[in-house]
Structure formats: C-alpha cells, structure tokens
C-alpha cells in the first residue's frame, strides 16, 4: 500500500485534523496538526548506537517515556527501545549479550550530542514476539522530552498512525499510515499492532504514535517486507510499572517506597507472589572516615537486621519484607577510604514478597554527602491477578440480584464482588467482563471441584489458593452475574 512520508515542509501546510467528542458530550483528547505532531515526536525520540566488539555497531531508535531525578527537567531520561538494538546473540553462550557501549543522540538542529546510556533490563523472545530494552540516560539539560503515552486504547483498523525512526543514512523521519487488519502467524492476545506506515532498517525501537501525538507502540518487526509490527505500549506498561524515588545520604532510617493509587492517593509499595522488582541507583554519595576507619555498613551478611560482616560496600540497601538486598556494590573499603560508587548500579532481580523500603548503607550518616535517585520497575502480576478491581455490591443490587447464599443451617450469607474496573489485556478483559458485573464464585479448571462463593475481600485469596492447589496451572472457572443472569468464563492460559 502506498505510504506518504511526513516531511517537515509538508507538515507546515497540513490543516488541523477534525476533533472528536465522546458519546457523553465530554470533550475527548484532540487530534493535532502534523507540524505539532512532528515536533512532539522528534523531542521524545533518540537515535540509539550500540558498539559490539570490533564491529561497526548497531543503530536503532528509542523513545523516552519517563524522567526522574532532581532539577527542572529531571536529571535522567528512561528510554524504551528493542533488545536486538543493544544486544547480539552469542553462539558460544547461547545468550543475547549486551553491547559494552551504548549511546543515544537527541535531535538537535546542527548539533551532534551523544549521551551515555545504561541498560536497566532487556529481553528478546522470537517465540513470544517480545523484544524490549529499557535504557537510563543521564540528561541534566533536558534534551530529551517525555512522550505522552496513550491512556485510551481507541485505535482500530483504519486509525491513522505515525511511525518515527532513524533509518540508516537519514537523520529523523516520521511516516504516516494506518492500523491494518492482519492475520497473525502467532496467537495474539492484543499485545501487537499491525500497520502500513513505512519502517526501515535503523527504525527498530522507534515509536508508533496516534493522531494526538501519543505513544501507542514500539516498532519492532517488518513482516514480509510490507507490514510493520509494533508492541502495544499499553500492554507492556501494564506488565512493567515504573517509578522513582530520591535517597538523601543523611536519611539513615528505612523509608517506604510510595506508589500512586487511584483511590487512596499514595500507598506503600508491596510485592506479591508473581511480582519481580528491579531497582537502579543513580548518582554518588560519599562518607568520611571516623577514628581512622570507614563506617559504612556491610551487605555481605545480616542477622536479625544487624550487620554481621562489614567492608563490602554498596550505595543503597533495599528491604522487601524481612529480606535485604544491595543495589550494586561500591568499593571495598580500606582505612581512610572515601566511598564514591559509580554513577549507575542495578539490583539483581528481586522476587521476595512484602513491603519495599530503602536506606543508605552506612552506620554513621552524620558525615555523609550526596544523594541518589532510585528508578524501579515492578514486573508481572500477583498470582491472584485476573485483571479487575472490585468493591462491595450496592445494597440495592444485593436485593435486586439476590446476592446471597444459604449455608447448611439455613443462614443467609452475603456474596459477590462488584467490578469497578477491568484492566486492558487481562484475563477478565479477554473474557468480556465489564464494569458493573458481579463476580459470584470461582472454581478450578473446567469446574473441577465445588464452586467457592466470594466477596470483594475474599476474591484474591480464593483465586490464589486455587491456582496453587486444585486449579490446573493458572486456569480458573469464574461465574459472574449481569442483569440477573449468570455467565461462566474460563480464565487463564487456555481462557484468553
């Protein structure tokens, strides 16, 4: 299909696209003219260059979706790109290994500014059509802007899209097209987008944007040389949830990490079974000697939260539940040494459960200087996650829809969990549950065993028990009531 290239000159003469309004007469986010879209896309897009061994290196594209740290703009930019842009498969080790040197180049008219980038996480699986890497770039001057990530998944076949990238031998291009109908060669649960906007070698990792200038995907593959395949941004941001915090070097006590909550403002971060956590510590801190000896607390051994072995220094400690972890190791201390760890350290993958807190790794904070920025992401979902937020049914609904059951003694008992939100790409979203449905009961795979009636307070624990016990694998039979009629759906690996 013919694809028009959006150039800077052509964009100047394009009229404003029509604005749309939602069905309830509330003003929907507006489309923007192509010149403004071009500017927004350009400001959040970077060229990515990776040097691997003695080879010339790889070139790709990346998009900033988050900024963190102090200063007007936030000192650090967090960029998403493709794993294959920053790594190469090693035939000997049978693994994808990172390039030792990775740099990114923001768009600047007439300037060549390359910034050092560090990889926080990367993974590539052809079988799963998954190919993402997350980079952290020190950018105190704010040369890289944050992209607006779409919050509405309102694109469909025929919707206009814009693919950005840095094709080899060309600086920066935006190509327009539309979402196309596509017969997937693999089972797709909504995490992939197909389009006909032109993408070329060097555009890997570039963003796919809607007509409002919002990021909706990351371009990764060109299928049969004509169809662009992007990974849906809302899908992977449901799976990877990012955030940041600051750690002052004089903050010696454990501090809980807070995350935003739709109803309660901010709540303590907590890891559940099924979650994993990565944390990166950025910046430096120092401490002075005390009485001729270093005073940082060691991380190589803890007993009942007390240091049992010293002189294995780290920049910061993370505690999840009762377990402690170091975010990278700094220097080995010697008498009179001043610890100044590197600017970038990443924790190992943490899968322990419990609330998450952090502190500086020091036994005497009075002589410290500096601060750290923590960037973290939680990966995955709890084992009980099926993709809905629930609340108690309304009182009128209890009587209207008979939300009661009777035990063997004839006592009436309240049941039901009212769905107040269905998360995109979740089991319940694929099963067709909607806001207002009442979840009545759950049972093991294909109804094996007796149904367990649930309430909003017992739903998660019952699902976890089933998935770890009677339910085969992760498959659950769920019964919900809509307008007085009961429906059964199978959730899990075979239920999508």
C-alpha positions as CSV (number, residue, x, y, z in Angstrom):
1,X,0.0,0.0,0.0
2,X,1.2,3.5,-0.8
3,X,2.6,5.3,2.2
4,X,3.1,9.0,2.4
5,X,6.2,10.3,4.1
6,X,5.6,13.2,6.5
7,X,8.3,15.8,5.9
8,X,8.9,19.0,7.7
9,X,7.9,21.1,4.7
10,X,4.7,19.1,4.0
11,X,3.7,19.3,7.6
12,X,3.6,23.1,7.6
13,X,0.7,23.2,5.1
14,X,-1.4,20.5,6.7
15,X,-4.7,21.7,8.3
16,X,-5.8,20.8,11.8
17,X,-7.4,17.3,11.9
18,X,-11.0,17.2,13.0
19,X,-11.6,17.0,16.7
20,X,-13.9,14.3,18.1
21,X,-16.2,14.3,21.0
22,X,-17.2,11.3,23.2
23,X,-20.7,10.0,23.4
24,X,-21.4,11.7,26.7
25,X,-20.6,15.1,25.2
26,X,-17.3,15.3,27.2
27,X,-14.5,16.8,25.1
28,X,-12.2,14.0,24.0
29,X,-8.4,14.5,23.6
30,X,-7.9,16.5,20.4
31,X,-6.0,15.4,17.3
32,X,-3.2,17.8,16.5
33,X,-1.8,19.1,13.2
34,X,1.1,17.3,11.7
35,X,3.6,20.0,12.3
36,X,2.9,19.9,16.0
37,X,2.9,16.1,16.0
38,X,6.2,16.1,14.2
39,X,7.7,18.4,16.9
40,X,6.4,16.3,19.8
41,X,7.6,13.0,18.3
42,X,11.0,14.5,17.5
43,X,11.6,15.8,21.0
44,X,11.0,12.5,22.7
45,X,12.8,10.3,20.1
46,X,16.5,9.5,20.2
47,X,18.9,7.7,17.9
48,X,20.5,4.6,19.6
49,X,24.0,3.4,18.8
50,X,25.5,0.3,20.2
51,X,29.1,-0.8,19.8
52,X,29.6,-4.6,20.0
53,X,33.2,-5.9,19.9
54,X,35.2,-4.7,16.9
55,X,32.1,-4.4,14.7
56,X,30.8,-1.1,13.3
57,X,27.9,-1.4,15.7
58,X,24.1,-1.4,15.6
59,X,21.8,1.6,15.1
60,X,18.2,1.9,16.1
61,X,15.7,4.3,17.7
62,X,14.3,4.8,21.2
63,X,11.5,6.8,22.8
64,X,11.6,8.5,26.3
65,X,8.6,7.7,28.4
66,X,9.7,8.9,31.8
67,X,12.1,11.4,33.5
68,X,13.4,11.1,37.1
69,X,15.7,12.8,39.5
70,X,16.2,16.4,40.6
71,X,16.4,19.6,38.6
72,X,14.0,21.4,36.4
73,X,13.6,18.6,33.9
74,X,14.7,15.6,36.0
75,X,18.3,14.5,35.6
76,X,17.6,11.2,33.9
77,X,15.6,10.0,30.9
78,X,14.2,6.5,30.7
79,X,14.0,5.2,27.2
80,X,12.4,2.2,25.6
81,X,13.9,0.5,22.5
82,X,14.3,-3.0,21.1
83,X,16.6,-5.5,22.8
84,X,18.1,-6.5,19.5
85,X,19.3,-2.9,19.0
86,X,21.5,-3.1,22.1
87,X,22.5,-6.8,22.2
88,X,23.7,-9.6,20.0
89,X,23.3,-13.3,20.1
90,X,26.4,-15.2,21.2
91,X,26.6,-18.6,19.6
92,X,29.0,-19.9,22.3
93,X,26.9,-18.9,25.3
94,X,23.5,-19.2,23.6
95,X,22.5,-15.9,25.1
96,X,21.9,-12.3,23.9
97,X,24.7,-10.3,25.3
98,X,24.6,-6.5,25.8
99,X,26.9,-4.1,23.9
100,X,29.6,-2.7,26.2
101,X,29.0,0.8,24.9
102,X,25.6,2.3,24.2
103,X,24.9,5.9,23.4
104,X,21.8,7.9,22.4
105,X,21.6,11.1,20.4
106,X,18.7,13.6,20.9
107,X,17.5,15.6,18.0
108,X,19.3,19.0,17.9
109,X,19.4,21.2,14.8
110,X,23.0,21.4,13.7
111,X,24.5,19.6,16.8
112,X,25.9,16.2,17.5
113,X,25.4,15.5,21.2
114,X,25.8,11.8,22.2
115,X,24.8,10.8,25.8
116,X,25.9,7.7,27.6
117,X,23.1,5.1,28.2
118,X,22.9,2.2,30.6
119,X,20.6,-0.8,30.2
120,X,18.3,-1.5,33.1
121,X,16.5,-4.5,31.6
122,X,16.3,-6.3,28.2
123,X,14.7,-9.4,26.9
124,X,14.2,-10.9,23.4
125,X,12.0,-13.9,22.6
126,X,11.1,-14.5,18.9
127,X,8.6,-17.2,20.0
128,X,6.7,-14.7,22.2
129,X,7.2,-11.7,19.8
130,X,8.8,-9.8,22.7
131,X,11.8,-7.6,22.1
132,X,12.3,-4.7,24.5
133,X,15.0,-3.0,26.4
134,X,14.8,-0.1,28.9
135,X,17.7,2.4,29.0
136,X,18.6,5.1,31.5
137,X,20.3,8.2,30.1
138,X,21.9,10.9,32.1
139,X,20.4,14.1,30.6
140,X,20.6,17.0,33.1
141,X,20.0,19.6,30.3
142,X,16.6,18.1,29.4
143,X,17.5,17.5,25.8
144,X,15.1,14.5,25.6
145,X,11.4,15.2,26.3
146,X,8.9,12.7,27.8
147,X,6.4,11.2,25.3
148,X,2.7,11.2,26.2
149,X,1.6,7.6,26.5
150,X,-1.9,6.9,25.3
151,X,-4.3,6.1,28.1
152,X,-7.2,5.2,25.8
153,X,-6.9,2.2,23.6
154,X,-9.3,3.6,21.0
155,X,-7.3,2.8,17.8
156,X,-8.8,0.3,15.4
157,X,-8.4,-0.9,11.8
158,X,-8.2,2.3,9.7
159,X,-7.0,4.6,12.5
160,X,-4.2,6.9,11.5
161,X,-0.7,6.2,12.9
162,X,2.7,7.7,12.6
163,X,6.0,5.7,12.8
164,X,9.2,7.5,13.8
165,X,12.7,6.4,13.4
166,X,16.3,7.0,12.3
167,X,16.8,4.9,9.1
168,X,20.5,4.5,8.3
169,X,22.0,7.4,6.5
170,X,19.0,9.6,7.4
171,X,18.5,11.8,10.4
172,X,14.9,11.5,11.6
173,X,11.7,10.7,9.8
174,X,8.1,10.3,10.5
175,X,6.0,8.2,8.2
176,X,2.2,8.0,8.2
177,X,-0.1,5.1,7.6
178,X,-3.0,3.3,9.4
179,X,-3.7,0.3,11.5
180,X,-4.4,-2.7,9.2
181,X,-6.2,-6.0,9.6
182,X,-3.7,-8.7,9.9
183,X,-3.8,-12.5,10.2
184,X,-1.3,-13.2,13.0
185,X,1.1,-16.1,12.5
186,X,1.2,-16.5,16.2
187,X,-1.6,-16.3,18.9
188,X,-2.0,-12.7,19.8
189,X,-3.8,-11.5,23.0
190,X,-3.8,-7.9,21.9
191,X,-0.2,-7.1,22.6
192,X,0.7,-6.5,19.0
193,X,-0.3,-3.8,16.4
194,X,0.0,-4.1,12.6
195,X,0.2,-1.1,10.4
196,X,1.3,0.0,6.9
197,X,3.4,3.1,7.9
198,X,6.9,2.7,6.4
199,X,9.6,1.4,8.7
200,X,13.2,0.8,7.6
201,X,16.5,-0.6,8.9
202,X,17.5,1.6,11.7
203,X,13.9,2.4,12.8
204,X,13.8,-0.6,15.2
205,X,12.7,0.7,18.6
206,X,11.0,3.8,17.2
207,X,7.6,4.8,18.5
208,X,4.2,4.4,16.8
209,X,2.0,7.4,17.6
210,X,-1.7,8.1,17.1
211,X,-3.1,11.4,15.7
212,X,-3.0,13.0,19.1
213,X,0.8,12.5,19.3
214,X,0.5,9.8,21.9
215,X,2.7,6.8,22.0
216,X,0.8,3.6,21.3
217,X,3.5,1.1,20.4
218,X,7.2,0.4,19.7
219,X,8.0,-0.7,16.2
220,X,10.0,-4.0,16.1
221,X,9.4,-6.1,13.0
222,X,8.7,-5.7,9.3
223,X,6.6,-8.7,8.3
224,X,7.0,-9.9,4.7
225,X,8.6,-6.6,3.8
226,X,5.2,-4.8,3.9
227,X,3.6,-4.9,7.3
228,X,5.0,-3.1,10.3
229,X,4.6,-4.9,13.7
230,X,4.7,-2.9,16.9
231,X,4.4,-4.0,20.5
232,X,1.4,-2.3,22.1
233,X,2.7,0.3,24.6
234,X,-0.3,-0.1,27.0
235,X,0.2,-3.8,27.1
236,X,3.9,-3.7,28.2
237,X,3.3,-0.8,30.6
238,X,0.7,-2.9,32.2
239,X,3.4,-5.6,32.6
240,X,6.2,-3.2,33.6
241,X,5.3,-0.5,36.0
242,X,7.9,2.2,36.5
243,X,8.5,4.7,39.3
244,X,11.3,6.7,41.0
245,X,12.4,8.0,44.4
246,X,15.2,10.0,45.9
247,X,17.5,8.9,48.7
248,X,19.4,11.5,50.7
249,X,22.7,10.3,52.1
250,X,21.7,11.6,55.5
251,X,18.5,9.5,55.5
252,X,19.6,6.7,57.7
253,X,16.3,5.1,58.6
254,X,14.3,2.8,56.4
255,X,11.9,4.7,54.1
256,X,9.0,3.1,52.5
257,X,8.6,3.5,48.7
258,X,5.2,5.0,47.9
259,X,3.3,4.4,44.7
260,X,0.2,6.3,43.4
261,X,-3.2,4.7,43.9
262,X,-6.4,5.6,42.0
263,X,-8.5,5.9,45.1
264,X,-6.1,6.3,48.1
265,X,-3.5,8.8,46.7
266,X,-0.2,7.1,47.7
267,X,0.2,3.7,49.3
268,X,3.3,1.6,50.3
269,X,4.7,-0.4,47.5
270,X,4.3,-4.1,48.2
271,X,5.4,-7.1,46.2
272,X,3.2,-10.2,46.0
273,X,3.9,-13.7,44.7
274,X,4.2,-13.4,41.0
275,X,5.9,-9.9,41.1
276,X,9.6,-9.2,40.4
277,X,11.4,-6.0,41.1
278,X,14.5,-4.3,39.6
279,X,16.0,-1.1,41.1
280,X,18.7,1.2,39.7
281,X,20.6,3.6,41.9
282,X,21.9,6.7,40.1
283,X,24.3,9.3,41.4
284,X,27.0,9.2,44.0
285,X,27.4,9.6,47.8
286,X,30.5,9.8,50.0
287,X,31.3,9.3,53.6
288,X,34.4,10.3,55.6
289,X,36.5,8.2,57.9
290,X,35.7,8.1,61.6
291,X,38.5,7.5,64.1
292,X,40.7,6.2,61.3
293,X,38.2,3.6,60.0
294,X,35.5,3.6,57.4
295,X,32.0,3.5,58.8
296,X,29.8,2.1,56.0
297,X,27.6,-0.9,56.9
298,X,28.4,-4.1,55.1
299,X,26.0,-6.0,52.9
300,X,27.6,-9.4,52.8
301,X,25.8,-10.6,55.9
302,X,22.9,-9.6,58.1
303,X,21.4,-11.3,61.1
304,X,18.2,-10.0,62.6
305,X,18.7,-6.8,60.6
306,X,22.2,-6.2,62.2
307,X,25.5,-6.2,60.3
308,X,27.4,-9.4,60.8
309,X,30.1,-8.7,58.2
310,X,31.5,-5.4,57.1
311,X,33.6,-3.8,54.3
312,X,31.5,-5.0,51.3
313,X,30.1,-1.6,50.5
314,X,27.1,-0.7,48.4
315,X,25.3,2.6,47.6
316,X,21.9,1.7,49.0
317,X,20.0,-1.1,50.5
318,X,16.5,-2.3,49.7
319,X,14.4,-4.3,52.1
320,X,11.5,-6.4,50.8
321,X,9.6,-7.9,53.7
322,X,12.4,-9.1,56.0
323,X,14.9,-9.7,53.2
324,X,17.7,-7.2,52.3
325,X,19.4,-6.6,49.0
326,X,22.1,-4.3,47.8
327,X,21.7,-2.1,44.7
328,X,25.1,-2.8,43.3
329,X,28.4,-2.9,45.2
330,X,30.7,0.0,45.6
331,X,34.4,-0.1,46.6
332,X,36.0,-2.3,49.1
333,X,36.8,0.0,52.0
334,X,40.3,0.4,53.4
335,X,41.4,2.6,56.3
336,X,40.9,6.2,55.4
337,X,39.0,5.4,52.2
338,X,36.1,7.6,50.9
339,X,33.5,5.6,49.1
340,X,32.3,7.1,45.9
341,X,30.4,4.3,44.0
342,X,29.9,4.5,40.2
343,X,27.0,6.6,38.8
344,X,24.9,3.6,37.8
345,X,24.1,0.4,39.7
346,X,21.3,-2.1,39.2
347,X,20.0,-4.6,41.6
348,X,19.5,-8.3,40.9
349,X,16.0,-9.4,40.1
350,X,14.1,-9.4,43.5
351,X,11.1,-11.8,43.8
352,X,10.7,-11.7,47.6
353,X,7.2,-10.7,48.9
354,X,6.4,-7.8,51.3
355,X,6.6,-4.1,51.6
356,X,9.5,-2.3,49.9
357,X,11.8,0.2,51.7
358,X,15.3,1.6,51.2
359,X,18.1,3.3,53.1
360,X,21.7,4.4,52.7
361,X,24.3,1.7,53.5
362,X,26.0,3.4,56.4
363,X,26.3,3.0,60.1
364,X,27.0,6.7,60.7
365,X,25.2,9.1,58.5
366,X,26.4,12.4,60.1
367,X,29.5,12.7,57.8
368,X,27.8,11.8,54.5
369,X,27.3,13.8,51.4
370,X,25.4,13.5,48.1
371,X,22.2,11.7,47.2
372,X,20.9,9.0,44.9
373,X,17.9,8.7,42.5
374,X,16.3,5.3,42.5
375,X,14.4,4.2,39.4
376,X,12.5,0.9,39.8
377,X,10.1,-1.2,38.0
378,X,7.8,-4.0,39.1
379,X,7.4,-6.7,36.5
380,X,4.5,-9.2,36.3
381,X,1.3,-9.6,38.3
382,X,0.4,-11.4,41.5
383,X,-0.7,-15.0,41.2
384,X,-4.2,-13.9,42.1
385,X,-4.4,-11.2,39.4
386,X,-7.2,-11.7,36.9
387,X,-7.5,-8.0,35.9
388,X,-10.3,-6.4,37.8
389,X,-10.7,-4.0,40.7
390,X,-13.7,-4.8,42.9
391,X,-15.8,-3.3,45.7
392,X,-18.8,-4.4,47.7
393,X,-22.1,-4.6,45.8
394,X,-24.5,-1.8,46.3
395,X,-27.2,-2.5,48.9
396,X,-30.0,-2.2,46.3
397,X,-28.2,-4.6,44.0
398,X,-27.9,-7.2,46.7
399,X,-31.7,-7.5,46.9
400,X,-32.4,-6.9,43.2
401,X,-29.9,-9.6,42.0
402,X,-30.2,-11.9,45.0
403,X,-26.6,-11.7,46.1
404,X,-26.9,-14.2,48.9
405,X,-26.3,-17.8,49.5
406,X,-27.6,-20.1,52.3
407,X,-25.5,-22.5,54.3
408,X,-26.5,-25.9,55.6
409,X,-28.1,-24.4,58.7
410,X,-30.2,-22.1,56.6
411,X,-28.3,-18.9,57.4
412,X,-28.2,-16.3,54.7
413,X,-24.8,-15.1,53.7
414,X,-23.8,-12.1,51.5
415,X,-21.8,-12.9,48.3
416,X,-20.5,-11.0,45.3
417,X,-17.7,-8.7,44.3
418,X,-18.7,-5.7,42.1
419,X,-16.4,-5.0,39.2
420,X,-15.4,-1.3,39.3
421,X,-12.6,-1.5,36.7
422,X,-11.4,-4.0,34.1
423,X,-7.7,-3.7,33.1
424,X,-6.7,-3.9,29.5
425,X,-5.0,-7.2,28.3
426,X,-6.1,-9.0,31.4
427,X,-7.9,-12.4,31.7
428,X,-11.1,-10.7,32.5
429,X,-10.8,-8.2,29.7
430,X,-10.3,-11.0,27.2
431,X,-13.3,-12.9,28.8
432,X,-15.6,-9.9,28.3
433,X,-16.3,-8.8,31.8
434,X,-17.5,-5.2,32.2
435,X,-17.7,-2.6,34.9
436,X,-20.8,-3.3,37.0
437,X,-20.7,-7.1,36.7
438,X,-20.9,-9.0,39.9
439,X,-18.4,-11.9,40.4
440,X,-20.2,-14.6,42.3
441,X,-17.9,-17.6,42.5
442,X,-14.7,-19.3,41.2
443,X,-13.8,-22.9,40.8
444,X,-10.9,-25.0,39.5
445,X,-10.3,-25.6,35.8
446,X,-13.4,-26.7,33.8
447,X,-15.5,-26.5,37.0
448,X,-13.5,-29.3,38.8
449,X,-14.4,-29.3,42.4
450,X,-17.0,-27.2,44.1
451,X,-17.6,-23.6,43.4
452,X,-16.3,-21.2,46.1
453,X,-18.6,-18.2,46.6
454,X,-16.6,-15.0,47.0
455,X,-16.9,-11.4,48.2
456,X,-14.7,-8.4,47.4
457,X,-12.5,-9.2,50.4
458,X,-12.0,-12.9,49.7
459,X,-11.8,-13.0,45.8
460,X,-8.0,-12.7,45.6
461,X,-7.2,-15.2,48.3
462,X,-9.5,-17.8,46.9
463,X,-8.0,-17.4,43.4
464,X,-4.5,-17.7,44.8
465,X,-5.4,-20.9,46.7
466,X,-7.0,-22.4,43.6
467,X,-4.0,-21.5,41.3
468,X,-1.6,-23.0,43.8
469,X,-3.8,-26.0,44.6
470,X,-6.8,-27.5,42.9
471,X,-6.7,-25.4,39.7
472,X,-4.6,-26.9,37.0
473,X,-1.9,-24.4,36.1
474,X,-3.4,-20.9,36.1
475,X,-6.9,-21.7,34.8
476,X,-9.9,-20.7,36.7
477,X,-13.7,-21.0,36.0
478,X,-15.3,-17.8,37.1
479,X,-19.1,-17.1,37.4
480,X,-20.4,-13.6,37.2
481,X,-23.9,-12.1,37.3
482,X,-25.0,-9.4,34.8
483,X,-28.5,-8.1,34.9
484,X,-29.6,-11.0,36.9
485,X,-28.3,-13.7,34.6
486,X,-25.2,-15.8,35.4
487,X,-22.4,-16.4,33.0
488,X,-19.4,-18.7,33.2
489,X,-16.0,-17.9,31.7
490,X,-12.6,-19.7,31.7
491,X,-9.7,-17.5,32.8
492,X,-6.0,-18.2,32.4
493,X,-3.7,-19.6,29.8
494,X,-6.5,-21.5,27.9
495,X,-9.1,-18.9,28.6
496,X,-7.9,-15.9,26.7
